[in-house]
Amino acid sequence: MVQVLKDLGIEYVAANPGSSFEGLQESLINYGTPPNVKPEFITALHEESAVTMAHGYGKATGKPMCALLHGTIGIQHAAMSIYQAYYDKTPALLIAGRDFGFIAAHSANDMAGMVRSYTKWDATPKTLEESLVAIQRAYNEAITPPCGPTMVVIDIDLQKEEAGTMKVPAYQPPTIAGIDAGQAREIAKTLLDAQNPRITVGRLRTPDGVRQSVELAELVGASTATAATNGPMSFPQRHPLCGPGANTSYDFTLGLEQPGGTVSLVGPSLTTLLSRDSANIGFGGITPGVSRAGGAGRGGRGGAPAGRTIEIDAEASLPAIIDEVKRQMSPDKQRAIADRGAKHAAANQEARIDALQRALDQRRAGWDSTPISTARIYVELWPLIMNEDWILASPSNFSGGHNAQLWDHNKPYSYLGGQGAGGMGYGAPASVGAALAAKSRNQVVINVQCDGDLNYAPGVLWTAQHHQLPMLTVMHNNRAWHQELMFVEYMCGVRGRGTDRGHIGTSLRDPFIDYRMMAAAYGMAAEGPIADPVKLAPALKRGLASAKRGQPYLIDVITQPR
Ligand SMILES: Cc1ncc(C[n+]2csc(CCOP(=O)(O)OP(=O)(O)O)c2C)c(N)n1
């Protein structure tokens, strides 16, 4: 089984230990030369953290990481994270151990049933041979769009069976369907015939897809819209073609995982996934049976006509479109494209300088305030990280989203976006997952960490320390579940009973939580609380230097609510 994981290129397996997978765990830590490398066993203090690590890793790399779960109870602890990764269309490979013979309460006939509504595929193999095939299939299902977590339940007896001379089946990657040759020809022709084509890029699956979207935009000289400030795997934000361009009357818009274009290629939707069983989890406004890919007219200006959406994976379609564009290209077109591209680049550059100036002006408000403004954290961090290969792994919407305008999101993994399904307890473990990816790639992870969010499963700080991960955590410590404080205060106001008790059940005071001490308890270098804004930048500098050395660091910053 471990050889199968190695063949798949799985880098990490995160788990909280359990007797239902001691067979597999022993092989993970002892098999291979050197042992415990690719995959490396990552020690998790909570199953929810293990799966959210895989979620963060998956978003940073576009590849699955593995989490091992112990029996019924491990799956139950992991359930929210599985749901969240599923909702975020992020691949993850989950292996659940089952042991009917040890503790009856930890076993069930259909263990994956508990999470079947929000896993993409599962299997409970009956033999060792079947287990190997099931792991490979689970991997392939996870990375085939719509991507998502998959689960293999493996009995302890199968894990302990001698492999003997059994051959590990050769791994066959999946074939992911793209548009057909005729459609590719037509899209390429339309892009080349258009006077002012546009490409809008949503979230692709892998860095390779991002690279190809750049190649296509450059080939046809299209101004481009990105989703890189909302999440990973989109067009580089500061690419010269990224922006509205010199002329905003677009005569053809190609959407790549972005509905609303004249033609949009949008991979299979969540709805398809949610209909996997009759339970059909409905959540967050997604109604079973209603396609997510319905919006029209958003790609163009001035009420562009409703476009055509082709339900097909954009990334798998790009090679054929690129080939066709190259084939149909003429020297005349090439000259016109170069000219248009240069005009777009100049206009985008000018617009960018204007927008940055306005953004900075706005951030002067409350610059010297105590508690510290959330904008100041992002402004002070930027000069420290701008020449680093950084990943902002935590969602930034609760701390003002200032990165969107102030930082340059030029890599497929610059910003990993929101929680996926709005589930708290995400920022730290997702950052640890991203930092696992970052460790072998010489990257550094920034985690602007909401205080409420950290307290669901803070033990993940120990995992970061134990595995020496390059992660800087900056606490957005507003000493509340501020989102909920606002809702309760609003309710108090609506009912006219006064807001002075709105903090009850929504704030983290009496006592305040000391995050420096919390980090220290887990062995992590930390400082704070910092309430004086002048002290912020030197602390960030110390923290980043430490994180880059593989010593994770936490800075407790007392902040404005949002
Ligand atoms: C698992 C889970 N439980 C409860 C909630 C409800 N909820 C939404 S926002 C929020 C507050 C989060 O507090 P914090 O992370 O400190 O961010 P802040 O709102 O203070 O910016 C809560 C509890 C949730 N989204 N997820």
The ligand as an SDF file (V2000), in Angstrom:
LIG
                    3D

 26 27  0  0  0  0  0  0  0  0999 V2000
  -17.5520   25.3050   12.5500 C   0  0  0  0  0  0  0  0  0  0  0  0
  -18.1920   26.6240   12.6420 C   0  0  0  0  0  0  0  0  0  0  0  0
  -18.8070   26.9870   13.7900 N   0  0  0  0  0  0  0  0  0  0  0  0
  -19.3970   28.1940   13.8880 C   0  0  0  0  0  0  0  0  0  0  0  0
  -19.4160   29.0360   12.8200 C   0  0  0  0  0  0  0  0  0  0  0  0
  -20.1340   30.3720   12.9140 C   0  0  0  0  0  0  0  0  0  0  0  0
  -19.1780   31.4730   12.7420 N   0  0  0  0  0  0  0  0  0  0  0  0
  -19.0460   32.1500   11.5990 C   0  0  0  0  0  0  0  0  0  0  0  0
  -17.9710   33.3740   11.6890 S   0  0  0  0  0  0  0  0  0  0  0  0
  -17.6210   33.0190   13.3000 C   0  0  0  0  0  0  0  0  0  0  0  0
  -16.6820   33.8690   14.0860 C   0  0  0  0  0  0  0  0  0  0  0  0
  -15.2770   33.5610   13.8000 C   0  0  0  0  0  0  0  0  0  0  0  0
  -14.4520   34.2950   14.6960 O   0  0  0  0  0  0  0  0  0  0  0  0
  -12.9910   34.6280   14.2680 P   0  0  0  0  0  0  0  0  0  0  0  0
  -12.4270   33.4630   13.5730 O   0  0  0  0  0  0  0  0  0  0  0  0
  -12.2610   35.1510   15.4250 O   0  0  0  0  0  0  0  0  0  0  0  0
  -13.1650   35.7830   13.1760 O   0  0  0  0  0  0  0  0  0  0  0  0
  -13.8340   37.2390   13.3950 P   0  0  0  0  0  0  0  0  0  0  0  0
  -15.2860   37.0580   13.0930 O   0  0  0  0  0  0  0  0  0  0  0  0
  -13.5680   37.6690   14.7780 O   0  0  0  0  0  0  0  0  0  0  0  0
  -13.1730   38.1120   12.3790 O   0  0  0  0  0  0  0  0  0  0  0  0
  -18.3600   31.9410   13.7480 C   0  0  0  0  0  0  0  0  0  0  0  0
  -18.2800   31.3680   15.0960 C   0  0  0  0  0  0  0  0  0  0  0  0
  -18.7980   28.6180   11.6380 C   0  0  0  0  0  0  0  0  0  0  0  0
  -18.7910   29.3580   10.5380 N   0  0  0  0  0  0  0  0  0  0  0  0
  -18.1700   27.4310   11.5910 N   0  0  0  0  0  0  0  0  0  0  0  0
  1  2  1  0
  2  3  1  0
  2 26  2  0
  3  4  2  0
  4  5  1  0
  5  6  1  0
  5 24  2  0
  6  7  1  0
  7  8  2  0
  7 22  1  0
  8  9  1  0
  9 10  1  0
 10 11  1  0
 10 22  2  0
 11 12  1  0
 12 13  1  0
 13 14  1  0
 14 15  2  0
 14 16  1  0
 14 17  1  0
 17 18  1  0
 18 19  2  0
 18 20  1  0
 18 21  1  0
 22 23  1  0
 24 25  1  0
 24 26  1  0
M  CHG  1   7   1
M  END
$$$$
